[in-house]
Amino acid sequence: MTTLLLLLLLALPAQAASDATSFVRWSSRQDLPAEHPARAEGYDFAAGLYQRLAAVAEAWPGRVSVERLGKSVDRRPIWAFTVRDPSVEVRRRVLVYAQLHALEWIGAEVAVALVEQLAPNPPPGVEVVIVPLANPDGRFYTEQDLLDGRVRSYRRANANGVDLNRDFAVHRENDNLWSKLPLTRRYYYASPAPLSQPETQAIDALAATGFDVTISLHAYGGYIYVPWAGRWTRTADHAEMMALGEVMAAGQPNRPYRVMQLCRWIFFFRALGTELDHMYATYGSNSYLIELTRSGIRPLRPRTWRDYFRWYNPVDPTPHVEDGVGALMALVRHLSAEEAGLVSAGD
Ligand SMILES: [Zn+2]
């Protein structure tokens, strides 16, 4: 029995180390395009993002661990990066996951920059788990579009054509008036079945391990959204989630985002089957969906009328990455200070 226990104890760190090692090896085999398309200047391709993550994992082996959560429809691995200060007991856990939507590259940029900023100086007592590319197949297809000059290809879904942001298990239906009217019923859709895709299953299984806060990164809009997305009513923890949302907004150096309940964005809007409602209702996490950037559809300079990549990914990502990372760092620092008794929950 003692021998078995000893073997188990020995196996745990070895497992973590081997995942990091296999990730570093895997990332070195990912092909970077020979020519980086000028349109994507300032943005890394997935292979480049993975190389940056491998560099961080190698530089901080005790603080950054790597786990393969599962595989996408096309068998691409979905990776998670955990950052923590190993000398301090973990009391709070934060999950940041990005790019459920194929074209929203800015979310992955923010997620990778967050790993890079956290690793040298992880706030004590808080463990942050980051999934930079939750829809690697969708991401791959958008990269091929850019390389082949297909500017007018609009992609949002995974390889099965499912919108992963509508594939979760909570608030999948709503039969209010707006869901029946011709002009507004288009918003009232969910995937064919809850958690029907390997990507959402991987995120859900990770979320089930228990997080105080979960944050899904999207674009565009400049909003920090709280639940519900699929119901007009307030949640029981609305005030607490709004307050923590304001902590994030206050940490944004350029243009702080607005904090609000998602479905109240406009009166007829509901988003059904979202990760936002799922994480709060199913796991009790304080749940957020951040719409990064204020890029969007512009008829004039820069004209982005049908330039879908630009809807989500502004020409210079730097200030938007700063605002995204600023919000997330502010949250993590706040939770760390709260644990140390430096601030109270209401501050
Ligand atoms: Zn999105």
Boltz pocket constraint, residues with backbone or C-beta under 6 A from the ligand:
constraints:
  - pocket:
      binder: B
      contacts: [[A, 101], [A, 104], [A, 165], [A, 217], [A, 218], [A, 219]]
      max_distance: 6.0
